[in-house]
Amino acid sequence: MGSVEYFEHTADVGLRVRAGDLDELFRLAAEGLFDYIVVNRAEVRPEVSETVSLRADSPSELLVDWLNELIFRLETTHRLFARFEVQLSGEGTALEAAIAGEPIDRDRHVLDHEVKAVTRHEATLRREGNGWLAELILDI
């Protein structure tokens, strides 16, 4: 079972994710991002499903692109996402995902932080023991 934690980083916030495999890590990173954005992500209903397909030169770049794509969709569709089913290619440079959520409802959703982007600066993704560790900086 993986974990997500936040850490201080000057004017921004760090996101540290540990997981057994890359699919789980990418899912947990997305959940951690939206847990930071909305206090009660568990109350976001998976009413609208979308697919996401991405490619990048490395797994680390793909992780940053993945989270930035989710932020872009939040900003352009005004939807919060609660469910993330992620599958990466064997080398970790391509992603296919199904995401689900609903339009922001300010009567039900408690928005906590605005995240502008996930920065490439100091982004790391590496094997650790039998699993993976990612550290990312959220530009808030």
Order of alpha helices (4+ residues) and beta strands (2+ residues): beta-beta-alpha-beta-alpha-beta-beta-beta-beta
